[in-house]
Amino acid sequence: MGRNEAIEFSYDFELLRDTSQKAYIKRWALDTCINHIARTISQTKFEIMDAGVKENNSTTYYKLNVRPNTDESAATFWQKVIRKLIYDNEVLIVVTDTKDLIIADDFVREEYALYDDIFKQIMVDDFEFERNFKMSEVIYLEYNNESINNLLSGLFSDYGEIFGRLYQANLMNNQIRATLSTDANFTLNDKSQEAMQNFINKAYEAYASNDIAIVPIQKGYTYEEHSSKNASKTSSQIEDLAKVPNQLLSYVASNLGIPLPLLDGSVADIEAMTENYMKFCINHFIEKIVDELNAKLFSERGYKEGKRIEAVTIGAKTPLEKAEAIDKLVASGSFTPNEVRALFNYAHIEDEEMDKVMVTKNYIKKEDLSNQEQEL
Protein backbone atom coordinates (compact mmCIF):
# COMPACT_ATOMS: atom_id res chain seq x y z
CA MET A 1 0.00 0.00 0.00
CA GLY A 2 2.88 2.37 0.73
CA ARG A 3 4.21 2.42 -2.83
CA ASN A 4 0.97 2.48 -4.78
CA GLU A 5 -0.56 5.95 -4.78
CA ALA A 6 -3.69 4.89 -6.67
CA ILE A 7 -4.59 2.22 -4.11
CA GLU A 8 -3.79 4.56 -1.23
CA PHE A 9 -6.09 7.24 -2.63
CA SER A 10 -8.90 4.75 -3.27
CA TYR A 11 -8.90 3.67 0.38
CA ASP A 12 -9.26 7.29 1.45
CA PHE A 13 -12.09 7.74 -1.01
CA GLU A 14 -13.99 4.77 0.39
CA LEU A 15 -13.41 6.00 3.92
CA LEU A 16 -14.93 9.42 3.26
CA ARG A 17 -17.63 8.44 0.80
CA ASP A 18 -20.39 8.13 3.41
CA THR A 19 -19.87 11.67 4.73
CA SER A 20 -18.33 13.46 1.75
CA GLN A 21 -16.54 12.74 -1.49
CA LYS A 22 -13.96 15.41 -0.68
CA ALA A 23 -10.83 13.30 -0.22
CA TYR A 24 -9.10 15.64 -2.65
CA ILE A 25 -8.21 17.99 0.23
CA LYS A 26 -5.65 15.38 1.29
CA ARG A 27 -4.11 15.46 -2.17
CA TRP A 28 -4.22 19.23 -2.24
CA ALA A 29 -2.46 19.64 1.11
CA LEU A 30 0.22 17.06 0.37
CA ASP A 31 0.79 18.13 -3.23
CA THR A 32 1.11 21.79 -2.26
CA CYS A 33 3.86 21.02 0.27
CA ILE A 34 5.63 18.30 -1.70
CA ASN A 35 5.66 20.31 -4.92
CA HIS A 36 7.17 23.25 -3.03
CA ILE A 37 10.00 21.05 -1.73
CA ALA A 38 10.47 19.31 -5.08
CA ARG A 39 10.70 22.58 -7.02
CA THR A 40 13.33 23.86 -4.59
CA ILE A 41 15.50 20.75 -4.75
CA SER A 42 15.16 20.44 -8.54
CA GLN A 43 17.15 23.70 -8.81
CA THR A 44 20.11 22.19 -6.95
CA LYS A 45 23.35 21.75 -8.88
CA PHE A 46 25.65 18.84 -8.06
CA GLU A 47 29.36 19.60 -8.37
CA ILE A 48 31.83 16.76 -8.96
CA MET A 49 34.99 17.47 -6.98
CA ASP A 50 38.37 15.76 -7.34
CA ALA A 51 40.85 16.91 -4.69
CA GLY A 52 39.21 20.32 -4.60
CA VAL A 53 39.04 20.71 -8.41
CA LYS A 54 35.67 20.75 -10.20
CA GLU A 55 35.08 18.13 -12.90
CA ASN A 56 32.09 19.48 -14.79
CA ASN A 57 32.88 17.62 -18.00
CA SER A 58 32.30 14.13 -16.62
CA THR A 59 29.41 11.80 -17.43
CA THR A 60 28.34 11.83 -13.79
CA TYR A 61 27.94 15.61 -13.86
CA TYR A 62 25.87 15.39 -17.05
CA LYS A 63 23.57 12.71 -15.64
CA LEU A 64 22.98 14.52 -12.35
CA ASN A 65 22.48 18.03 -13.74
CA VAL A 66 21.36 17.78 -17.35
CA ARG A 67 19.82 14.49 -18.52
CA PRO A 68 19.58 11.57 -16.07
CA ASN A 69 17.90 9.39 -18.71
CA THR A 70 16.59 9.59 -22.25
CA ASP A 71 13.09 10.73 -21.25
CA GLU A 72 13.56 13.24 -18.43
CA SER A 73 15.43 16.43 -17.70
CA ALA A 74 17.32 16.75 -14.43
CA ALA A 75 14.71 19.10 -12.92
CA THR A 76 11.85 16.71 -13.72
CA PHE A 77 13.84 13.73 -12.48
CA TRP A 78 14.64 15.22 -9.06
CA GLN A 79 11.06 16.44 -8.65
CA LYS A 80 9.86 12.86 -9.12
CA VAL A 81 12.50 11.57 -6.70
CA ILE A 82 11.36 13.89 -3.91
CA ARG A 83 7.65 13.25 -4.52
CA LYS A 84 8.15 9.51 -4.37
CA LEU A 85 10.47 9.76 -1.38
CA ILE A 86 7.90 11.64 0.71
CA TYR A 87 4.81 9.80 -0.52
CA ASP A 88 6.25 6.28 -0.32
CA ASN A 89 8.86 6.92 2.41
CA GLU A 90 11.47 5.46 0.06
CA VAL A 91 12.69 5.67 -3.53
CA LEU A 92 14.86 3.32 -5.60
CA ILE A 93 17.01 4.65 -8.45
CA VAL A 94 18.52 2.05 -10.76
CA VAL A 95 21.74 2.77 -12.67
CA THR A 96 21.46 1.02 -16.04
CA ASP A 97 24.28 -0.30 -18.21
CA THR A 98 24.19 2.96 -20.18
CA LYS A 99 24.63 4.92 -16.91
CA ASP A 100 21.05 6.21 -17.07
CA LEU A 101 19.24 6.90 -13.79
CA ILE A 102 15.79 5.27 -13.67
CA ILE A 103 13.23 5.63 -10.86
CA ALA A 104 11.60 2.30 -9.99
CA ASP A 105 7.81 2.25 -9.68
CA ASP A 106 7.74 -0.93 -7.64
CA PHE A 107 10.19 -3.47 -6.23
CA VAL A 108 10.73 -6.16 -3.63
CA ARG A 109 13.52 -5.77 -1.09
CA GLU A 110 15.16 -8.72 0.65
CA GLU A 111 17.06 -7.61 3.74
CA TYR A 112 20.18 -9.30 5.10
CA ALA A 113 22.05 -8.57 8.30
CA LEU A 114 25.66 -9.04 7.13
CA TYR A 115 25.37 -8.81 3.34
CA ASP A 116 23.99 -6.38 0.79
CA ASP A 117 20.22 -6.26 0.58
CA ILE A 118 18.81 -7.54 -2.69
CA PHE A 119 16.22 -5.73 -4.83
CA LYS A 120 14.03 -7.99 -6.97
CA GLN A 121 11.07 -7.64 -9.33
CA ILE A 122 11.96 -4.05 -10.12
CA MET A 123 9.23 -2.47 -12.25
CA VAL A 124 9.49 0.69 -14.38
CA ASP A 125 6.12 1.33 -16.00
CA ASP A 126 5.31 -2.03 -17.64
CA PHE A 127 8.93 -3.14 -17.87
CA GLU A 128 10.44 -5.55 -15.32
CA PHE A 129 14.19 -5.97 -14.92
CA GLU A 130 15.21 -9.58 -15.40
CA ARG A 131 18.16 -9.31 -13.02
CA ASN A 132 18.41 -8.54 -9.32
CA PHE A 133 20.38 -5.61 -7.93
CA LYS A 134 22.49 -5.42 -4.80
CA MET A 135 22.29 -2.44 -2.47
CA SER A 136 25.75 -1.35 -3.60
CA GLU A 137 24.55 -1.23 -7.23
CA VAL A 138 21.56 1.09 -6.75
CA ILE A 139 20.79 4.48 -5.26
CA TYR A 140 18.30 3.95 -2.44
CA LEU A 141 16.85 6.75 -0.30
CA GLU A 142 14.66 6.44 2.79
CA TYR A 143 12.70 9.27 4.37
CA ASN A 144 11.97 7.60 7.74
CA ASN A 145 9.22 10.02 8.68
CA GLU A 146 6.65 8.01 10.61
CA SER A 147 4.68 11.10 11.62
CA ILE A 148 3.69 11.86 8.02
CA ASN A 149 2.29 8.33 7.80
CA ASN A 150 0.23 8.99 10.93
CA LEU A 151 -1.16 12.06 9.24
CA LEU A 152 -2.02 10.03 6.18
CA SER A 153 -3.88 7.36 8.15
CA GLY A 154 -5.70 9.43 10.76
CA LEU A 155 -5.71 13.19 10.40
CA PHE A 156 -6.92 13.28 6.81
CA SER A 157 -9.93 11.08 7.50
CA ASP A 158 -11.00 13.31 10.40
CA TYR A 159 -10.60 16.51 8.41
CA GLY A 160 -12.29 14.94 5.42
CA GLU A 161 -15.34 14.20 7.55
CA ILE A 162 -15.38 17.73 9.00
CA PHE A 163 -14.98 19.26 5.56
CA GLY A 164 -17.75 17.04 4.19
CA ARG A 165 -20.19 18.00 6.89
CA LEU A 166 -19.48 21.72 6.51
CA TYR A 167 -19.92 21.32 2.78
CA GLN A 168 -23.31 19.64 3.17
CA ALA A 169 -24.42 22.18 5.78
CA ASN A 170 -23.47 25.03 3.48
CA LEU A 171 -25.48 23.48 0.64
CA MET A 172 -28.49 23.14 2.93
CA ASN A 173 -28.27 26.75 4.09
CA ASN A 174 -28.19 27.97 0.48
CA GLN A 175 -31.01 25.70 -0.53
CA ILE A 176 -34.20 27.34 -1.81
CA ARG A 177 -36.99 26.39 0.56
CA ALA A 178 -40.61 27.28 -0.02
CA THR A 179 -44.13 26.17 0.80
CA LEU A 180 -47.10 25.93 -1.49
CA SER A 181 -50.47 26.28 0.18
CA THR A 182 -53.91 25.96 -1.34
CA ASP A 183 -57.23 27.64 -0.80
CA ALA A 184 -59.39 26.14 1.91
CA ASN A 185 -62.12 25.49 -0.63
CA PHE A 186 -59.66 23.82 -2.99
CA THR A 187 -60.39 20.10 -3.29
CA LEU A 188 -57.27 17.92 -3.54
CA ASN A 189 -57.94 15.07 -5.96
CA ASP A 190 -55.82 13.28 -8.52
CA LYS A 191 -56.28 16.01 -11.10
CA SER A 192 -55.55 18.90 -8.71
CA GLN A 193 -52.61 17.02 -7.18
CA GLU A 194 -51.15 16.53 -10.65
CA ALA A 195 -51.61 20.21 -11.40
CA MET A 196 -49.88 21.16 -8.15
CA GLN A 197 -46.97 18.86 -8.90
CA ASN A 198 -46.61 20.33 -12.38
CA PHE A 199 -46.48 23.81 -10.85
CA ILE A 200 -43.76 22.69 -8.40
CA ASN A 201 -41.74 21.10 -11.22
CA LYS A 202 -41.91 24.24 -13.33
CA ALA A 203 -40.89 26.39 -10.38
CA TYR A 204 -37.90 24.11 -9.66
CA GLU A 205 -36.76 24.18 -13.29
CA ALA A 206 -37.05 27.95 -13.38
CA TYR A 207 -34.97 28.44 -10.23
CA ALA A 208 -32.42 25.78 -11.13
CA SER A 209 -31.58 26.90 -14.65
CA ASN A 210 -31.97 30.69 -14.56
CA ASP A 211 -30.42 33.55 -12.62
CA ILE A 212 -33.78 35.33 -12.69
CA ALA A 213 -36.90 33.19 -12.41
CA ILE A 214 -40.52 34.36 -12.63
CA VAL A 215 -43.20 31.81 -11.85
CA PRO A 216 -46.89 32.70 -12.33
CA ILE A 217 -49.10 31.85 -9.35
CA GLN A 218 -52.28 30.06 -10.28
CA LYS A 219 -55.61 30.68 -8.65
CA GLY A 220 -55.92 28.78 -5.38
CA TYR A 221 -52.16 28.57 -4.77
CA THR A 222 -50.06 30.60 -2.33
CA TYR A 223 -46.25 30.38 -2.79
CA GLU A 224 -43.95 31.52 0.05
CA GLU A 225 -40.13 31.27 0.32
CA HIS A 226 -38.28 30.63 3.60
CA SER A 227 -34.66 30.67 2.34
CA SER A 228 -33.93 34.15 3.68
CA LYS A 229 -34.14 32.87 7.24
CA ASN A 230 -30.87 30.98 6.75
CA ALA A 231 -29.02 33.79 4.98
CA SER A 232 -27.31 34.98 8.17
CA LYS A 233 -25.63 31.61 8.66
CA THR A 234 -24.23 31.41 5.14
CA SER A 235 -21.26 33.79 5.40
CA SER A 236 -19.95 32.32 8.65
CA GLN A 237 -20.17 28.76 7.36
CA ILE A 238 -18.37 29.67 4.15
CA GLU A 239 -15.53 31.07 6.28
CA ASP A 240 -15.47 27.86 8.33
CA LEU A 241 -15.41 25.86 5.11
CA ALA A 242 -12.31 27.73 3.94
CA LYS A 243 -10.53 27.32 7.29
CA VAL A 244 -10.54 23.51 7.25
CA PRO A 245 -8.25 23.00 4.19
CA ASN A 246 -5.96 25.82 5.37
CA GLN A 247 -5.65 24.29 8.83
CA LEU A 248 -4.87 20.94 7.25
CA LEU A 249 -2.24 22.56 5.04
CA SER A 250 -0.70 24.14 8.14
CA TYR A 251 -0.34 20.75 9.85
CA VAL A 252 1.29 19.13 6.81
CA ALA A 253 3.64 22.07 6.25
CA SER A 254 4.75 22.02 9.89
CA ASN A 255 5.37 18.29 9.71
CA LEU A 256 7.58 18.68 6.64
CA GLY A 257 9.39 21.73 8.02
CA ILE A 258 7.91 24.35 5.68
CA PRO A 259 6.97 27.75 7.18
CA LEU A 260 3.34 28.34 6.22
CA PRO A 261 3.86 31.98 5.06
CA LEU A 262 6.11 30.65 2.27
CA LEU A 263 3.11 28.76 0.87
CA ASP A 264 0.36 31.36 1.19
CA GLY A 265 2.49 34.51 0.81
CA SER A 266 0.96 36.12 3.89
CA VAL A 267 4.24 37.78 4.93
CA ALA A 268 6.15 40.23 2.76
CA ASP A 269 9.58 39.80 4.37
CA ILE A 270 10.34 36.10 4.04
CA GLU A 271 14.15 36.13 4.11
CA ALA A 272 14.39 34.71 7.64
CA MET A 273 11.71 32.10 6.91
CA THR A 274 13.45 31.09 3.69
CA GLU A 275 16.72 30.58 5.58
CA ASN A 276 14.89 28.49 8.17
CA TYR A 277 13.18 26.50 5.41
CA MET A 278 16.49 25.77 3.67
CA LYS A 279 18.21 24.82 6.92
CA PHE A 280 15.62 22.53 8.50
CA CYS A 281 13.76 21.18 5.48
CA ILE A 282 15.72 21.30 2.23
CA ASN A 283 19.18 20.55 3.66
CA HIS A 284 17.78 17.39 5.25
CA PHE A 285 16.89 16.00 1.81
CA ILE A 286 20.08 17.30 0.21
CA GLU A 287 22.22 15.54 2.83
CA LYS A 288 20.44 12.25 2.19
CA ILE A 289 20.94 12.54 -1.57
CA VAL A 290 24.58 13.65 -1.41
CA ASP A 291 25.56 10.98 1.12
CA GLU A 292 23.96 8.25 -0.98
CA LEU A 293 25.53 9.50 -4.22
CA ASN A 294 28.99 9.67 -2.64
CA ALA A 295 28.63 6.19 -1.17
CA LYS A 296 27.44 4.57 -4.42
CA LEU A 297 29.30 6.49 -7.14
CA PHE A 298 32.74 6.58 -5.46
CA SER A 299 34.77 3.95 -3.68
CA GLU A 300 36.06 4.46 -0.16
CA ARG A 301 39.55 4.99 -1.49
CA GLY A 302 38.36 7.51 -4.06
CA TYR A 303 36.43 9.47 -1.45
CA LYS A 304 39.48 9.63 0.83
CA GLU A 305 41.50 10.95 -2.12
CA GLY A 306 39.07 13.85 -2.49
CA LYS A 307 36.53 12.57 -5.02
CA ARG A 308 33.05 13.56 -3.94
CA ILE A 309 29.80 15.23 -4.91
CA GLU A 310 28.80 18.55 -3.39
CA ALA A 311 25.40 20.21 -3.74
CA VAL A 312 24.90 23.90 -4.45
CA THR A 313 21.35 24.89 -3.51
CA ILE A 314 19.42 27.97 -4.59
CA GLY A 315 19.85 29.34 -1.08
CA ALA A 316 23.64 29.32 -1.29
CA LYS A 317 25.21 32.75 -0.98
CA THR A 318 27.57 33.96 -3.71
CA PRO A 319 31.00 35.48 -2.95
CA LEU A 320 29.67 38.90 -4.00
CA GLU A 321 26.88 38.68 -1.42
CA LYS A 322 29.38 37.74 1.30
CA ALA A 323 32.26 39.96 0.18
CA GLU A 324 32.39 41.89 3.45
CA ALA A 325 32.39 38.72 5.55
CA ILE A 326 35.11 37.19 3.34
CA ASP A 327 37.28 40.24 3.79
CA LYS A 328 37.00 39.98 7.57
CA LEU A 329 37.73 36.24 7.59
CA VAL A 330 40.94 36.67 5.59
CA ALA A 331 42.03 39.97 7.16
CA SER A 332 41.66 38.63 10.70
CA GLY A 333 43.78 35.59 9.93
CA SER A 334 40.95 33.16 10.66
CA PHE A 335 41.05 31.61 7.16
CA THR A 336 43.45 31.49 4.26
CA PRO A 337 42.19 32.61 0.81
CA ASN A 338 42.11 29.01 -0.40
CA GLU A 339 40.05 27.93 2.62
CA VAL A 340 37.52 30.66 1.83
CA ARG A 341 37.38 29.50 -1.81
CA ALA A 342 36.61 26.00 -0.58
CA LEU A 343 33.65 27.34 1.42
CA PHE A 344 32.12 28.55 -1.84
CA ASN A 345 33.03 25.39 -3.81
CA TYR A 346 35.73 27.08 -5.86
CA ALA A 347 38.85 25.24 -6.96
CA HIS A 348 42.08 25.37 -4.95
CA ILE A 349 44.73 27.72 -6.37
CA GLU A 350 48.26 26.35 -6.41
CA ASP A 351 49.99 29.41 -5.01
CA GLU A 352 51.88 29.65 -1.74
CA GLU A 353 50.41 33.08 -1.02
CA MET A 354 46.90 31.66 -1.21
CA ASP A 355 47.69 29.22 1.62
CA LYS A 356 49.20 31.78 3.95
CA VAL A 357 47.44 33.29 6.95
CA MET A 358 47.14 37.06 6.53
CA VAL A 359 46.45 39.63 9.23
CA THR A 360 45.87 43.28 8.37
CA LYS A 361 46.88 46.21 10.59
CA ASN A 362 43.32 46.63 11.84
CA TYR A 363 43.58 43.29 13.67
CA ILE A 364 47.10 43.73 15.11
CA LYS A 365 47.57 45.01 18.65
CA LYS A 366 49.03 48.50 18.98
CA GLU A 367 52.06 47.19 20.91
CA ASP A 368 52.87 44.61 18.24
CA LEU A 369 52.33 47.16 15.51
CA SER A 370 54.69 49.68 17.12
CA ASN A 371 57.34 46.96 17.57
CA GLN A 372 57.07 46.06 13.90
CA GLU A 373 57.46 49.69 12.88
CA GLN A 374 60.58 50.03 15.08
CA GLU A 375 62.10 46.93 13.50
CA LEU A 376 61.43 48.36 10.07
C-alpha positions in Angstrom: 0.0 0.0 0.0 2.9 2.4 0.7 4.2 2.4 -2.8 1.0 2.5 -4.8 -0.6 6.0 -4.8 -3.7 4.9 -6.7 -4.6 2.2 -4.1 -3.8 4.6 -1.2 -6.1 7.2 -2.6 -8.9 4.7 -3.3 -8.9 3.7 0.4 -9.3 7.3 1.5 -12.1 7.7 -1.0 -14.0 4.8 0.4 -13.4 6.0 3.9 -14.9 9.4 3.3 -17.6 8.4 0.8 -20.4 8.1 3.4 -19.9 11.7 4.7 -18.3 13.5 1.8 -16.5 12.7 -1.5 -14.0 15.4 -0.7 -10.8 13.3 -0.2 -9.1 15.6 -2.7 -8.2 18.0 0.2 -5.6 15.4 1.3 -4.1 15.5 -2.2 -4.2 19.2 -2.2 -2.5 19.6 1.1 0.2 17.1 0.4 0.8 18.1 -3.2 1.1 21.8 -2.3 3.9 21.0 0.3 5.6 18.3 -1.7 5.7 20.3 -4.9 7.2 23.2 -3.0 10.0 21.1 -1.7 10.5 19.3 -5.1 10.7 22.6 -7.0 13.3 23.9 -4.6 15.5 20.7 -4.7 15.2 20.4 -8.5 17.1 23.7 -8.8 20.1 22.2 -7.0 23.3 21.8 -8.9 25.7 18.8 -8.1 29.4 19.6 -8.4 31.8 16.8 -9.0 35.0 17.5 -7.0 38.4 15.8 -7.3 40.9 16.9 -4.7 39.2 20.3 -4.6 39.0 20.7 -8.4 35.7 20.8 -10.2 35.1 18.1 -12.9 32.1 19.5 -14.8 32.9 17.6 -18.0 32.3 14.1 -16.6 29.4 11.8 -17.4 28.3 11.8 -13.8 27.9 15.6 -13.9 25.9 15.4 -17.1 23.6 12.7 -15.6 23.0 14.5 -12.4 22.5 18.0 -13.7 21.4 17.8 -17.3 19.8 14.5 -18.5 19.6 11.6 -16.1 17.9 9.4 -18.7 16.6 9.6 -22.3 13.1 10.7 -21.2 13.6 13.2 -18.4 15.4 16.4 -17.7 17.3 16.8 -14.4 14.7 19.1 -12.9 11.8 16.7 -13.7 13.8 13.7 -12.5 14.6 15.2 -9.1 11.1 16.4 -8.6 9.9 12.9 -9.1 12.5 11.6 -6.7 11.4 13.9 -3.9 7.6 13.3 -4.5 8.2 9.5 -4.4 10.5 9.8 -1.4 7.9 11.6 0.7 4.8 9.8 -0.5 6.3 6.3 -0.3 8.9 6.9 2.4 11.5 5.5 0.1 12.7 5.7 -3.5 14.9 3.3 -5.6 17.0 4.6 -8.5 18.5 2.0 -10.8 21.7 2.8 -12.7 21.5 1.0 -16.0 24.3 -0.3 -18.2 24.2 3.0 -20.2 24.6 4.9 -16.9 21.1 6.2 -17.1 19.2 6.9 -13.8 15.8 5.3 -13.7 13.2 5.6 -10.9 11.6 2.3 -10.0 7.8 2.3 -9.7 7.7 -0.9 -7.6 10.2 -3.5 -6.2 10.7 -6.2 -3.6 13.5 -5.8 -1.1 15.2 -8.7 0.7 17.1 -7.6 3.7 20.2 -9.3 5.1 22.1 -8.6 8.3 25.7 -9.0 7.1 25.4 -8.8 3.3 24.0 -6.4 0.8 20.2 -6.3 0.6 18.8 -7.5 -2.7 16.2 -5.7 -4.8 14.0 -8.0 -7.0 11.1 -7.6 -9.3 12.0 -4.0 -10.1 9.2 -2.5 -12.3 9.5 0.7 -14.4 6.1 1.3 -16.0 5.3 -2.0 -17.6 8.9 -3.1 -17.9 10.4 -5.5 -15.3 14.2 -6.0 -14.9 15.2 -9.6 -15.4 18.2 -9.3 -13.0 18.4 -8.5 -9.3 20.4 -5.6 -7.9 22.5 -5.4 -4.8 22.3 -2.4 -2.5 25.8 -1.3 -3.6 24.5 -1.2 -7.2 21.6 1.1 -6.8 20.8 4.5 -5.3 18.3 3.9 -2.4 16.8 6.7 -0.3 14.7 6.4 2.8 12.7 9.3 4.4 12.0 7.6 7.7 9.2 10.0 8.7 6.6 8.0 10.6 4.7 11.1 11.6 3.7 11.9 8.0 2.3 8.3 7.8 0.2 9.0 10.9 -1.2 12.1 9.2 -2.0 10.0 6.2 -3.9 7.4 8.1 -5.7 9.4 10.8 -5.7 13.2 10.4 -6.9 13.3 6.8 -9.9 11.1 7.5 -11.0 13.3 10.4 -10.6 16.5 8.4 -12.3 14.9 5.4 -15.3 14.2 7.5 -15.4 17.7 9.0 -15.0 19.3 5.6 -17.7 17.0 4.2 -20.2 18.0 6.9 -19.5 21.7 6.5 -19.9 21.3 2.8 -23.3 19.6 3.2 -24.4 22.2 5.8 -23.5 25.0 3.5 -25.5 23.5 0.6 -28.5 23.1 2.9 -28.3 26.8 4.1 -28.2 28.0 0.5 -31.0 25.7 -0.5 -34.2 27.3 -1.8 -37.0 26.4 0.6 -40.6 27.3 0.0 -44.1 26.2 0.8 -47.1 25.9 -1.5 -50.5 26.3 0.2 -53.9 26.0 -1.3 -57.2 27.6 -0.8 -59.4 26.1 1.9 -62.1 25.5 -0.6 -59.7 23.8 -3.0 -60.4 20.1 -3.3 -57.3 17.9 -3.5 -57.9 15.1 -6.0 -55.8 13.3 -8.5 -56.3 16.0 -11.1 -55.6 18.9 -8.7 -52.6 17.0 -7.2 -51.2 16.5 -10.6 -51.6 20.2 -11.4 -49.9 21.2 -8.1 -47.0 18.9 -8.9 -46.6 20.3 -12.4 -46.5 23.8 -10.8 -43.8 22.7 -8.4 -41.7 21.1 -11.2 -41.9 24.2 -13.3 -40.9 26.4 -10.4 -37.9 24.1 -9.7 -36.8 24.2 -13.3 -37.0 28.0 -13.4 -35.0 28.4 -10.2 -32.4 25.8 -11.1 -31.6 26.9 -14.7 -32.0 30.7 -14.6 -30.4 33.5 -12.6 -33.8 35.3 -12.7 -36.9 33.2 -12.4 -40.5 34.4 -12.6 -43.2 31.8 -11.9 -46.9 32.7 -12.3 -49.1 31.9 -9.4 -52.3 30.1 -10.3 -55.6 30.7 -8.6 -55.9 28.8 -5.4 -52.2 28.6 -4.8 -50.1 30.6 -2.3 -46.3 30.4 -2.8 -44.0 31.5 0.0 -40.1 31.3 0.3 -38.3 30.6 3.6 -34.7 30.7 2.3 -33.9 34.2 3.7 -34.1 32.9 7.2 -30.9 31.0 6.8 -29.0 33.8 5.0 -27.3 35.0 8.2 -25.6 31.6 8.7 -24.2 31.4 5.1 -21.3 33.8 5.4 -19.9 32.3 8.7 -20.2 28.8 7.4 -18.4 29.7 4.2 -15.5 31.1 6.3 -15.5 27.9 8.3 -15.4 25.9 5.1 -12.3 27.7 3.9 -10.5 27.3 7.3 -10.5 23.5 7.2 -8.3 23.0 4.2 -6.0 25.8 5.4 -5.7 24.3 8.8 -4.9 20.9 7.3 -2.2 22.6 5.0 -0.7 24.1 8.1 -0.3 20.7 9.9 1.3 19.1 6.8 3.6 22.1 6.2 4.7 22.0 9.9 5.4 18.3 9.7 7.6 18.7 6.6 9.4 21.7 8.0 7.9 24.4 5.7 7.0 27.8 7.2 3.3 28.3 6.2 3.9 32.0 5.1 6.1 30.6 2.3 3.1 28.8 0.9 0.4 31.4 1.2 2.5 34.5 0.8 1.0 36.1 3.9 4.2 37.8 4.9 6.2 40.2 2.8 9.6 39.8 4.4 10.3 36.1 4.0 14.1 36.1 4.1 14.4 34.7 7.6 11.7 32.1 6.9 13.4 31.1 3.7 16.7 30.6 5.6 14.9 28.5 8.2 13.2 26.5 5.4 16.5 25.8 3.7 18.2 24.8 6.9 15.6 22.5 8.5 13.8 21.2 5.5 15.7 21.3 2.2 19.2 20.6 3.7 17.8 17.4 5.2 16.9 16.0 1.8 20.1 17.3 0.2 22.2 15.5 2.8 20.4 12.3 2.2 20.9 12.5 -1.6 24.6 13.7 -1.4 25.6 11.0 1.1 24.0 8.3 -1.0 25.5 9.5 -4.2 29.0 9.7 -2.6 28.6 6.2 -1.2 27.4 4.6 -4.4 29.3 6.5 -7.1 32.7 6.6 -5.5 34.8 3.9 -3.7 36.1 4.5 -0.2 39.5 5.0 -1.5 38.4 7.5 -4.1 36.4 9.5 -1.4 39.5 9.6 0.8 41.5 11.0 -2.1 39.1 13.9 -2.5 36.5 12.6 -5.0 33.1 13.6 -3.9 29.8 15.2 -4.9 28.8 18.6 -3.4 25.4 20.2 -3.7 24.9 23.9 -4.4 21.3 24.9 -3.5 19.4 28.0 -4.6 19.8 29.3 -1.1 23.6 29.3 -1.3 25.2 32.7 -1.0 27.6 34.0 -3.7 31.0 35.5 -3.0 29.7 38.9 -4.0 26.9 38.7 -1.4 29.4 37.7 1.3 32.3 40.0 0.2 32.4 41.9 3.4 32.4 38.7 5.6 35.1 37.2 3.3 37.3 40.2 3.8 37.0 40.0 7.6 37.7 36.2 7.6 40.9 36.7 5.6 42.0 40.0 7.2 41.7 38.6 10.7 43.8 35.6 9.9 41.0 33.2 10.7 41.1 31.6 7.2 43.4 31.5 4.3 42.2 32.6 0.8 42.1 29.0 -0.4 40.1 27.9 2.6 37.5 30.7 1.8 37.4 29.5 -1.8 36.6 26.0 -0.6 33.7 27.3 1.4 32.1 28.5 -1.8 33.0 25.4 -3.8 35.7 27.1 -5.9 38.9 25.2 -7.0 42.1 25.4 -4.9 44.7 27.7 -6.4 48.3 26.3 -6.4 50.0 29.4 -5.0 51.9 29.6 -1.7 50.4 33.1 -1.0 46.9 31.7 -1.2 47.7 29.2 1.6 49.2 31.8 4.0 47.4 33.3 7.0 47.1 37.1 6.5 46.4 39.6 9.2 45.9 43.3 8.4 46.9 46.2 10.6 43.3 46.6 11.8 43.6 43.3 13.7 47.1 43.7 15.1 47.6 45.0 18.7 49.0 48.5 19.0 52.1 47.2 20.9 52.9 44.6 18.2 52.3 47.2 15.5 54.7 49.7 17.1 57.3 47.0 17.6 57.1 46.1 13.9 57.5 49.7 12.9 60.6 50.0 15.1 62.1 46.9 13.5 61.4 48.4 10.1 
